[in-house]
Amino acid sequence: MKIMVLAAAALALPLSPGGFAATFDGSQPIICATFELLECEPGLRCEEETVDNLDAPQFLQISVQDKIITATRPSGAAVNAKIDLVRNAEGQMFLQGIEKMWGWSMAINEAKGNMTLAIHDDASSFAIFGACTPR
């Protein structure tokens, strides 16, 4: 009987699309998975790459409140990137920072969780596309 009451209560909840949507505005930790990686150099076309070839993390754990992105590379090396700037505008959250000799900038759609990440120095750039979910 108790199960039937719980099931009925669950079905009575509003089913509006916005009712269950996660927000990616920095108020809660998230994890982002990388789907597509491109390596770009001046005078050459951007080339598709893999996380293994670049030793890039497949998953990024992001805590805006702690201002840190953590991950593990395929080689086992840890990534601890400090978030220097956070801005929210036009339904997107923008994060920026510098890690060793690389600058980086990330944009996350606050409603859908779609993510792009650009990592660059003076000679090359990487474009990474992915998606995020609450952690």
C-alpha positions as CSV (number, residue, x, y, z in Angstrom):
1,M,0.0,0.0,0.0
2,K,2.8,2.4,0.9
3,I,4.5,1.8,-2.5
4,M,1.2,2.6,-4.3
5,V,0.9,5.9,-2.4
6,L,4.5,6.9,-3.3
7,A,3.9,6.0,-6.9
8,A,0.7,8.0,-7.1
9,A,2.5,11.0,-5.5
10,A,5.3,10.7,-8.0
11,L,2.9,10.7,-10.9
12,A,1.1,13.8,-9.5
13,L,4.3,15.9,-9.7
14,P,4.3,18.5,-12.4
15,L,6.0,17.3,-15.6
16,S,7.1,20.6,-16.9
17,P,10.4,20.5,-18.8
18,G,11.9,23.2,-16.5
19,G,10.9,21.4,-13.4
20,F,13.7,18.8,-13.5
21,A,16.3,20.7,-15.5
22,A,19.7,21.1,-13.9
23,T,21.3,24.5,-13.9
24,F,24.9,24.9,-14.6
25,D,25.5,28.4,-13.1
26,G,28.3,27.5,-10.6
27,S,26.0,27.0,-7.6
28,Q,26.8,23.3,-7.5
29,P,29.7,21.1,-8.5
30,I,29.6,19.5,-12.0
31,I,31.5,17.0,-14.0
32,C,32.1,17.5,-17.7
33,A,32.9,14.7,-20.2
34,T,34.9,15.6,-23.3
35,F,33.5,14.3,-26.6
36,E,35.6,16.0,-29.4
37,L,39.1,17.3,-29.3
38,L,40.8,19.4,-32.0
39,E,44.4,20.5,-32.1
40,C,45.2,23.6,-34.2
41,E,48.4,25.3,-35.3
42,P,49.0,28.3,-37.5
43,G,49.0,27.6,-41.2
44,L,47.5,24.1,-40.7
45,R,44.0,22.8,-40.5
46,C,42.8,21.7,-37.1
47,E,43.2,18.0,-36.6
48,E,40.9,15.7,-34.6
49,E,42.7,14.1,-31.6
50,T,41.9,11.7,-28.8
51,V,42.3,12.0,-25.1
52,D,45.0,9.3,-25.1
53,N,47.1,11.0,-27.8
54,L,47.0,14.3,-26.0
55,D,47.1,12.8,-22.5
56,A,44.0,15.0,-21.9
57,P,41.5,14.1,-19.2
58,Q,38.2,12.5,-20.3
59,F,36.3,13.9,-17.3
60,L,36.7,17.4,-15.6
61,Q,35.3,17.9,-12.1
62,I,34.4,21.6,-11.7
63,S,33.8,23.3,-8.4
64,V,33.2,27.0,-9.1
65,Q,32.7,27.7,-5.4
66,D,36.2,26.3,-4.6
67,K,37.5,27.8,-7.9
68,I,39.1,24.6,-9.0
69,I,39.0,22.1,-11.9
70,T,40.4,18.7,-11.1
71,A,40.9,15.7,-13.3
72,T,43.2,12.7,-14.0
73,R,45.0,12.3,-17.3
74,P,45.2,8.9,-19.0
75,S,48.9,8.8,-17.9
76,G,47.6,9.0,-14.3
77,A,48.9,12.6,-13.8
78,A,46.6,14.9,-11.8
79,V,45.2,18.1,-13.1
80,N,44.4,20.9,-10.6
81,A,43.6,24.0,-12.5
82,K,42.7,27.2,-10.6
83,I,39.7,29.1,-11.9
84,D,40.7,32.8,-12.0
85,L,37.6,34.3,-13.5
86,V,33.9,33.3,-13.4
87,R,31.2,35.3,-15.3
88,N,27.6,34.5,-16.1
89,A,26.0,36.2,-19.1
90,E,23.3,35.4,-21.7
91,G,22.6,32.0,-20.2
92,Q,26.2,30.9,-20.2
93,M,28.8,30.5,-17.5
94,F,32.3,31.5,-18.5
95,L,35.4,30.3,-16.7
96,Q,39.0,31.3,-17.3
97,G,42.4,30.6,-16.0
98,I,46.1,29.9,-16.6
99,E,47.7,26.5,-16.0
100,K,51.5,26.4,-16.3
101,M,52.2,27.9,-19.8
102,W,48.6,27.5,-21.1
103,G,45.7,29.9,-21.0
104,W,42.2,28.4,-21.0
105,S,38.6,29.6,-21.4
106,M,35.5,27.5,-20.9
107,A,31.8,28.2,-21.7
108,I,29.0,26.1,-20.3
109,N,25.3,26.5,-21.3
110,E,23.5,27.1,-18.0
111,A,20.3,25.2,-19.1
112,K,21.7,22.3,-21.2
113,G,25.2,21.8,-19.8
114,N,26.9,21.9,-23.3
115,M,30.6,22.8,-22.9
116,T,33.4,24.2,-25.0
117,L,36.9,24.6,-23.8
118,A,39.8,26.4,-25.5
119,I,43.3,25.9,-24.3
120,H,46.1,27.9,-25.9
121,D,49.6,29.2,-25.9
122,D,51.5,31.4,-28.4
123,A,52.0,28.6,-30.9
124,S,49.0,26.3,-30.7
125,S,45.4,25.9,-29.6
126,F,43.1,23.1,-28.6
127,A,39.3,23.2,-29.0
128,I,37.4,20.7,-26.8
129,F,33.7,20.0,-26.9
130,G,31.7,18.2,-24.3
131,A,28.7,18.0,-21.9
132,C,28.3,18.5,-18.2
133,T,26.1,17.0,-15.5
134,P,25.7,17.8,-11.8
135,R,28.2,15.9,-9.7
